[in-house]
Amino acid sequence: MSSKDEQPTSAPDVTTSPVVVPVTDVPAGVRVHHFDELSEQTQHALATVSHSGRLDIDPTATRLSRGDVVVFTKYFRVQ
């Protein structure tokens, strides 16, 4: 896959913990998860996100993928 300027995009590093960042816009086509529909483990991880935004959860053990948006008290994007 390449970017708009035809430069190759880098593959996401799936070995590192995802980062959660607040967003104000939700692009069309993005998967949106509601907080109350997530597993208890994922809810706890989101509720206790560190100041750096690191999500302390195994990305393979959750329905969340990088690029997904979670509706909590605000919108948060998983990166």
Protein Blocks (a to p, Z undefined) as FASTA:
>chain_A
ZZfkopacddddfkbccdddddfbdcehiacddfklpcfklmmmmmmccfkopacddfkl
ccbdehiacddfbccddZZ
